[in-house]
Amino acid sequence: MLSKWPAVRTLRVNAVRLSYRECGDPTGAPVVLLHGSGSDAATWDRFTIRLTTAGYRCIALDLRGHATSARTTDYSLTSIRDDVLHLLDTLALQDVTLVGHSVGGYAALAAALHTPERVARLVLEDLAAPPQHAAPMSATGLLRVLAATAGILAQRRNYELRAVASIIHQLSRPDPRWWAQLAAVRTPTLILSGGPTSCIPPQRLADVTAAIPDARLTTIPVGHRVHSLAPDQFATQVIAFLTESLDAPRRATRPLTSRTCDGSALSHAGATTRPALR
C-alpha cells in the first residue's frame, strides 16, 4: 500500500503557485523530497512509507511546471533553487534533510550552498551534474540520454514539455563554476549512482563525491531512477545514512566511502578510498 498523502497544499513564489504534500510526524526530523524532471511528488510514495515509519516528517514538492504546480515562463535552475528555499522559509524548517533525484538533486545542492545553516544532510540520487568541460558525447552516452528523454516523454504527461526541455538544456552545458563551488559544501552528503546504465555517467558522480569534503558514494546499478527501480535498497541506504548523521555530531570532514550495492549485500563495504578526480 502506498503512502496516503493529505490534501495538496500550495504556496506562492514570485507569483508562481507551487504545490506540496506533507505526511508523517509533524514533530519529526523534516525531510524534503525533490523529484526529477518529468516526474512529480507522487514518485516518493513508497519511500515515504519507510520514512514516516521511522518517525520522519516528509514534505514532497511538485517542481514548477510539473503536476499540480503552475506553469510559468521561467524554468531557470536558479528559480527552481529559490522555490526550495521559499518552501523552507514558509514551513520554518531547520536542520532539514534534502533528498533530490536528478535535477531535484541539483536544486537540493544549490539550496544547501545558499543556506547551509538550514540544511543538515543531503541525499543526491543520480544527481544531474553538468559536465565540467565541453567534450563530444560518446555514442553510448548519447544513446543513454536519448533513452532517458524517451522514457520521460513516454510517461503520462503531467508536466510542461518546455520545462523539461529547458532543464535538460541548462544541465547539458559545461559549468566549471558549479564544479568550483563544490569544495564549499559542508553538509554531510550521500550520493547515489544508478551505475553504468544510467544517463548520468558514474565517473561524473565519483568526481562530485571527491570534490565535496564530507561526501560518500554508493552505487545501486539499476539505472537513473534508483528510488523507483530498487526501492528497498534505496530506502535502506538513505535511512542508514540519516540515522548515522543524526547520531553523530556534525564534523567538518568525514572519510569517504565508495560502495556498490548488488542486491542483498554491499561489496567494498567499509572502503574509505576517495574517488579520483578527472
Rosetta blueprint (number, residue, H / E / L):
1 M L
2 L L
3 S L
4 K L
5 W L
6 P L
7 A L
8 V L
9 R E
10 T E
11 L E
12 R E
13 V E
14 N L
15 A L
16 V E
17 R E
18 L E
19 S E
20 Y E
21 R E
22 E E
23 C E
24 G E
25 D L
26 P L
27 T L
28 G L
29 A L
30 P E
31 V E
32 V E
33 L E
34 L E
35 H L
36 G L
37 S L
38 G L
39 S L
40 D L
41 A H
42 A H
43 T H
44 W H
45 D H
46 R H
47 F H
48 T H
49 I H
50 R H
51 L H
52 T H
53 T H
54 A L
55 G L
56 Y L
57 R E
58 C E
59 I E
60 A E
61 L E
62 D E
63 L L
64 R L
65 G L
66 H E
67 A L
68 T L
69 S L
70 A L
71 R L
72 T L
73 T L
74 D L
75 Y L
76 S L
77 L H
78 T H
79 S H
80 I H
81 R H
82 D H
83 D H
84 V H
85 L H
86 H H
87 L H
88 L H
89 D H
90 T H
91 L L
92 A L
93 L L
94 Q L
95 D L
96 V E
97 T E
98 L E
99 V E
100 G E
101 H E
102 S L
103 V H
104 G H
105 G H
106 Y H
107 A H
108 A H
109 L H
110 A H
111 A H
112 A H
113 L H
114 H H
115 T L
116 P L
117 E L
118 R L
119 V E
120 A E
121 R E
122 L E
123 V E
124 L E
125 E E
126 D L
127 L L
128 A L
129 A L
130 P L
131 P L
132 Q L
133 H L
134 A L
135 A L
136 P L
137 M L
138 S L
139 A H
140 T H
141 G H
142 L H
143 L H
144 R H
145 V H
146 L H
147 A H
148 A H
149 T H
150 A H
151 G H
152 I H
153 L H
154 A H
155 Q L
156 R L
157 R L
158 N L
159 Y E
160 E L
161 L H
162 R H
163 A H
164 V H
165 A H
166 S H
167 I H
168 I H
169 H H
170 Q H
171 L H
172 S L
173 R L
174 P L
175 D L
176 P H
177 R H
178 W H
179 W H
180 A H
181 Q H
182 L H
183 A H
184 A H
185 V L
186 R L
187 T L
188 P L
189 T E
190 L E
191 I E
192 L E
193 S E
194 G L
195 G L
196 P L
197 T L
198 S L
199 C L
200 I L
201 P L
202 P H
203 Q H
204 R H
205 L H
206 A H
207 D H
208 V H
209 T H
210 A H
211 A H
212 I L
213 P L
214 D L
215 A E
216 R E
217 L E
218 T E
219 T E
220 I L
221 P L
222 V L
223 G L
224 H L
225 R L
226 V H
227 H H
228 S H
229 L H
230 A L
231 P H
232 D H
233 Q H
234 F H
235 A H
236 T H
237 Q H
238 V H
239 I H
240 A H
241 F H
242 L H
243 T H
244 E H
245 S H
246 L H
247 D H
248 A L
249 P L
250 R L
251 R L
252 A L
253 T L
254 R L
255 P L
256 L L
257 T L
258 S E
259 R E
260 T E
261 C E
262 D L
263 G L
264 S L
265 A L
266 L E
267 S E
268 H L
269 A L
270 G L
271 A L
272 T L
273 T L
274 R L
275 P L
276 A L
277 L L
278 R L
